[in-house]
């Protein structure tokens, strides 16, 4: 299954935050949008980084001043991305190998969506269920 099919089912909305915004603003945006990661972008189209709940939690030991730091101080700059034509199985392998849960989708150099490991697993389960139903129908027709 292609990532374009995953985006067709879930939508292409991507919650973003600017690199100069505070971590407190990022936490508020995570809560507001009910997501686990935000793409860091000044214009909403070009990726400068990504910041996740995990990134923030791991830095909480730095103290209360963390919330006033800019997102750029915590974000991951080397962001794994995929295209709408990427295959879900390949993306699952990338997510597992890199231990990441969110991958922005880029089309023609612009942000086109984001997929989480949950989105990919859900799509894969649905694909396997369709295959199972098809096999049951095929066997039953003989």
C-alpha angles and dihedrals in degrees: 000000000000125000088238088068091051090051091047089058099042103028133244101262113134122191110221139186129194119247091239095052116105123257086244089060090049091051089051091049092049089054095042093052096036092231135132098223141027127210109233109228137145093208105026091242108068122057118231095165146313131251124196137187087254092056090053097044092051090056097046090098087069088077139245093310088074091083092061095050119103118260088241089069092062106027125108107244100191099067122188109224137179136199129240086255093057117117120243093227092054091047091050088054092049092049091049095045094047094037093232130140103195130051124182116224115227126195122181090348094305133106108261102169144311132249129202128206086253091056092050095046091048091051092047092050090050090050092050091047091053090050090050092050091049091051092048090050091047093050092044092052093058 
